[in-house]
């Protein structure tokens, strides 16, 4: 009896997770995919350094930035449910700056230039503390 109840509850949870994931993918697809949906933000990231590039792209995720002799500076852009985007900024293997990671969450309809401004302000605050 308990086994059946646990199986039913697990099935409901799996269904709900799959439904949310499908809705998120559908919204990104309706906006033309991650590159198009976040084109302005990607432009700001990719023009920041001559070696910047898109490294990984899936239906709801893009990794872009620089990975060279001076270390890694990477932006992880993840489309999330409930019309939000989560952006992780990661610095590692840099000979001058200790490794760190910052996380930003925005409504996905927010102006992407404003997103970038808030990210830059967060980075500046972190750099001032180092």
Secondary structure as a PSIPRED ss2 file (coil, helix, strand):
# PSIPRED VFORMAT (PSIPRED V4.0)

   1 X C   1.000  0.000  0.000
   2 X H   0.000  1.000  0.000
   3 X H   0.000  1.000  0.000
   4 X H   0.000  1.000  0.000
   5 X H   0.000  1.000  0.000
   6 X H   0.000  1.000  0.000
   7 X H   0.000  1.000  0.000
   8 X H   0.000  1.000  0.000
   9 X H   0.000  1.000  0.000
  10 X H   0.000  1.000  0.000
  11 X H   0.000  1.000  0.000
  12 X H   0.000  1.000  0.000
  13 X H   0.000  1.000  0.000
  14 X H   0.000  1.000  0.000
  15 X H   0.000  1.000  0.000
  16 X H   0.000  1.000  0.000
  17 X H   0.000  1.000  0.000
  18 X H   0.000  1.000  0.000
  19 X H   0.000  1.000  0.000
  20 X H   0.000  1.000  0.000
  21 X H   0.000  1.000  0.000
  22 X H   0.000  1.000  0.000
  23 X H   0.000  1.000  0.000
  24 X H   0.000  1.000  0.000
  25 X H   0.000  1.000  0.000
  26 X H   0.000  1.000  0.000
  27 X H   0.000  1.000  0.000
  28 X H   0.000  1.000  0.000
  29 X H   0.000  1.000  0.000
  30 X H   0.000  1.000  0.000
  31 X C   1.000  0.000  0.000
  32 X C   1.000  0.000  0.000
  33 X C   1.000  0.000  0.000
  34 X H   0.000  1.000  0.000
  35 X H   0.000  1.000  0.000
  36 X H   0.000  1.000  0.000
  37 X H   0.000  1.000  0.000
  38 X C   1.000  0.000  0.000
  39 X H   0.000  1.000  0.000
  40 X H   0.000  1.000  0.000
  41 X H   0.000  1.000  0.000
  42 X H   0.000  1.000  0.000
  43 X H   0.000  1.000  0.000
  44 X H   0.000  1.000  0.000
  45 X H   0.000  1.000  0.000
  46 X H   0.000  1.000  0.000
  47 X C   1.000  0.000  0.000
  48 X C   1.000  0.000  0.000
  49 X C   1.000  0.000  0.000
  50 X C   1.000  0.000  0.000
  51 X C   1.000  0.000  0.000
  52 X C   1.000  0.000  0.000
  53 X E   0.000  0.000  1.000
  54 X E   0.000  0.000  1.000
  55 X E   0.000  0.000  1.000
  56 X E   0.000  0.000  1.000
  57 X E   0.000  0.000  1.000
  58 X C   1.000  0.000  0.000
  59 X C   1.000  0.000  0.000
  60 X C   1.000  0.000  0.000
  61 X E   0.000  0.000  1.000
  62 X E   0.000  0.000  1.000
  63 X E   0.000  0.000  1.000
  64 X E   0.000  0.000  1.000
  65 X E   0.000  0.000  1.000
  66 X E   0.000  0.000  1.000
  67 X E   0.000  0.000  1.000
  68 X E   0.000  0.000  1.000
  69 X C   1.000  0.000  0.000
  70 X C   1.000  0.000  0.000
  71 X E   0.000  0.000  1.000
  72 X E   0.000  0.000  1.000
  73 X E   0.000  0.000  1.000
  74 X E   0.000  0.000  1.000
  75 X E   0.000  0.000  1.000
  76 X E   0.000  0.000  1.000
  77 X E   0.000  0.000  1.000
  78 X E   0.000  0.000  1.000
  79 X E   0.000  0.000  1.000
  80 X E   0.000  0.000  1.000
  81 X C   1.000  0.000  0.000
  82 X C   1.000  0.000  0.000
  83 X C   1.000  0.000  0.000
  84 X E   0.000  0.000  1.000
  85 X E   0.000  0.000  1.000
  86 X E   0.000  0.000  1.000
  87 X E   0.000  0.000  1.000
  88 X E   0.000  0.000  1.000
  89 X E   0.000  0.000  1.000
  90 X E   0.000  0.000  1.000
  91 X E   0.000  0.000  1.000
  92 X E   0.000  0.000  1.000
  93 X C   1.000  0.000  0.000
  94 X C   1.000  0.000  0.000
  95 X C   1.000  0.000  0.000
  96 X C   1.000  0.000  0.000
  97 X C   1.000  0.000  0.000
  98 X C   1.000  0.000  0.000
  99 X C   1.000  0.000  0.000
 100 X E   0.000  0.000  1.000
 101 X E   0.000  0.000  1.000
 102 X E   0.000  0.000  1.000
 103 X E   0.000  0.000  1.000
 104 X E   0.000  0.000  1.000
 105 X E   0.000  0.000  1.000
 106 X E   0.000  0.000  1.000
 107 X E   0.000  0.000  1.000
 108 X C   1.000  0.000  0.000
 109 X C   1.000  0.000  0.000
 110 X C   1.000  0.000  0.000
 111 X C   1.000  0.000  0.000
 112 X H   0.000  1.000  0.000
 113 X H   0.000  1.000  0.000
 114 X H   0.000  1.000  0.000
 115 X H   0.000  1.000  0.000
 116 X H   0.000  1.000  0.000
 117 X H   0.000  1.000  0.000
 118 X H   0.000  1.000  0.000
 119 X H   0.000  1.000  0.000
 120 X H   0.000  1.000  0.000
 121 X H   0.000  1.000  0.000
 122 X H   0.000  1.000  0.000
 123 X H   0.000  1.000  0.000
 124 X H   0.000  1.000  0.000
 125 X H   0.000  1.000  0.000
 126 X H   0.000  1.000  0.000
 127 X H   0.000  1.000  0.000
 128 X H   0.000  1.000  0.000
 129 X H   0.000  1.000  0.000
 130 X C   1.000  0.000  0.000
